[in-house]
Amino acid sequence: MAEPLRVGMIGLGTVGSGVAEILCGHAERTSGRAGREVVIRRIAIRDPSKPRECEVPDAKVTTDWREVVVADDVDVVLELIGGLSPAEEIVETALKAGKPVVTANKALLCERGDRLFPLARELGTTISFEAAVAGGCPIIAAIGQAMTGNQITSLAAIVNGTSNFILTKMLDEDTSYEDAVSEAQACGYAEADPSMDVKGIDAAQKLGLLTQLAFGRRITPDQFPVQGIDELSLMDLKFADELGYAIKLLATAKLVDGKLEMHTQPTLIRHHEPLAQVSGPYNMIELTGDAVGKTWFSAMGAGQMATASAVVADLIDVAVGRAATNFPLLNLTDQPDAFPLQAVEDIERRYYFRFNVEDRPHVIADIADILGRAEISLASVIQKEVQEPDEDSPYPIVPLVFMTHRTTEGRLRSAAKGLDQLDCVRGSWLCLPIGE
Ligand SMILES: NC(=O)c1ccc[n+]([C@@H]2O[C@H](COP(=O)([O-])OP(=O)(O)OC[C@H]3O[C@@H](n4cnc5c(N)ncnc54)[C@H](OP(=O)(O)O)[C@@H]3O)[C@@H](O)[C@H]2O)c1
C-alpha cells in the first residue's frame, strides 16, 4: 500500500470531531477506499482545557495552527474553524506550502474564493469544499463532475436547514415564528444569534458558490435580492397552504433569455413539487441540465456526521488524486461575458401580497389602484374573515391576500412606496414571489 495521507486538522469542534470519528472508527474502510491509510497527524485547537468528544490517538495537539500547516509530516490541511480570520490565512499558508486544503467554510469561499481559488491553481494545488454547501448532499460533485455533460439551466435550492426546520415546525405544530426559533436553538439547529440563517444570508452565500460552479460567474449576495424568513408569520404559511402552496426559503439561479437571474427569498411552491415536500432540517437542490432535465439531490443539510461525511469524501479524493485531476477543471474563475446578470428590476415573477387592513369600504380598491398604477395585474383577491379588534381603530383588522399575474421586481418597487403610505394598512405588509 502507498504511503499514508497525513492530515493536519485545524479545529476539533462539531465537524472536526465527526471527521475524527470516521477516520479513527472506520480506518480500514477509509484506507480501502483511499488506497492508503488516512491518518490525523496533527491538530490545532483554541482551548486545550475544553473536554473533547473524541480521542485521536497519536495526533500532536497544539494551539498554534501555523505549526500544523507547515509541519513536514502533514500532507493535507483540513480547515474546520469557520469564519474569515484566521481561516483565510490558514488556507493561504497551506496553499503556499504546496498542500491541498479541505474546508467546510462557505463564508470564506464566498467572500474570498475569488482570491483563494486562483491562488490554489497558480500554485498547482487544490481546495476541496464539498462540505461547504448542503452538508451531506454531494452537490459539488454533482455539478463539478456528474453533470458536466450539461449546461445547467436552473438551480433551485433549499440550502438552509435551520430556516426549513423553523418553517416546518410553525405549520406542523401551529406555532409562532418566535417559538419555532427557540425550538431550533434547543435542538442545536440554530445558533444563539440565528440572523445569518433567518435573514437568508447563509443560503445566499451558498447560492453564490453553487452559481460559480454551475454558471462560471462570481456573484455575491449584495448583487441579488436576499430576503429571510424573519418577516413571515404563521398566518402566511396557512394562507399559502390553503392556496395549494408551501413557503420555503428558496435560493435560485437560472438562465432566462441568456441572462442569469438570481434571488434568495421565501417562495410559494406548489404542494406537488418535490421542493415543497422537504421538511425539517433537510436540504434539497433541484438542478436542471439541458441534456438530463430535472434532477433532485437531498440530504441532511448540516450536523456533525452529515458534514463529516462530505469532508472525509474530500480527503479520500485528495488521497486517490481525484481532487488534483478535477480541481483545475472546475468553473472557478469569473467569466462575466458568459452569462450577464439580469438586472433586479427586470426579474419577472408572480407574487403573493398579504396586508392587515381595516375592514371598511374602499380598502381593496385603494390597494388595487396602487398596484394597477404600477401596471401590476391581479389574479385573485382573498379577504379572510378573521377579525382582530384594535383599540386604535373603529374598524376590525382583517388580513387581505392578493395574488398577482407575472410582473417585474421594478414595478413592485414602484408600488411599494404607495402601499407604505396607505393609512388603511396596519403594520408591515408582506410580498413573496411564487415559484414556477
Ligand atoms: N456544524 C455544522 O453542522 C456545519 C455544517 C456545514 C459546515 N460547517 C462549517 O464547518 C466549519 C466548522 O464548524 P463547527 O460547527 O465544527 O465549528 P465549532 O464547533 O465551533 O468548532 C470550531 C473549532 O475550531 C477551533 N478553533 C477556532 N479558532 C481557532 C484558532 N484560531 N486556532 C485553532 N483552532 C481554532 C475551535 O477550538 P476549541 O474547540 O478549542 O474552541 C473548535 O475546535 C465552519 O466553517 C462551519 O461553517 C459546519
The ligand as an ORCA input file, in Angstrom:
! r2SCAN-3c Opt
* xyz 0 1
  N     -21.702     22.375     12.351
  C     -22.267     22.101     11.185
  O     -23.310     21.439     11.114
  C     -21.640     22.570      9.902
  C     -22.231     22.217      8.668
  C     -21.625     22.617      7.469
  C     -20.471     23.369      7.518
  N     -19.946     23.718      8.730
  C     -18.728     24.509      8.712
  O     -17.687     23.755      9.326
  C     -16.775     24.643      9.957
  C     -16.603     24.212     11.417
  O     -17.854     24.296     12.063
  P     -18.087     23.635     13.506
  O     -19.570     23.614     13.680
  O     -17.339     22.358     13.640
  O     -17.479     24.755     14.456
  P     -17.126     24.635     16.007
  O     -17.854     23.503     16.631
  O     -17.286     25.981     16.581
  O     -15.569     24.244     16.023
  C     -14.573     25.153     15.675
  C     -13.240     24.573     16.084
  O     -12.225     25.465     15.652
  C     -11.308     25.676     16.735
  N     -10.721     26.994     16.568
  C     -11.327     28.188     16.471
  N     -10.437     29.176     16.298
  C      -9.231     28.597     16.273
  C      -7.893     29.072     16.115
  N      -7.648     30.357     15.937
  N      -6.885     28.175     16.151
  C      -7.131     26.860     16.307
  N      -8.367     26.338     16.455
  C      -9.405     27.200     16.444
  C     -12.148     25.550     17.981
  O     -11.287     25.235     19.065
  P     -11.860     24.929     20.548
  O     -12.607     23.650     20.401
  O     -10.666     24.815     21.378
  O     -12.750     26.097     20.870
  C     -13.068     24.392     17.585
  O     -12.461     23.157     17.844
  C     -17.347     26.046      9.765
  O     -16.771     26.634      8.625
  C     -18.823     25.788      9.515
  O     -19.446     26.810      8.751
  C     -20.482     23.323      9.913
*
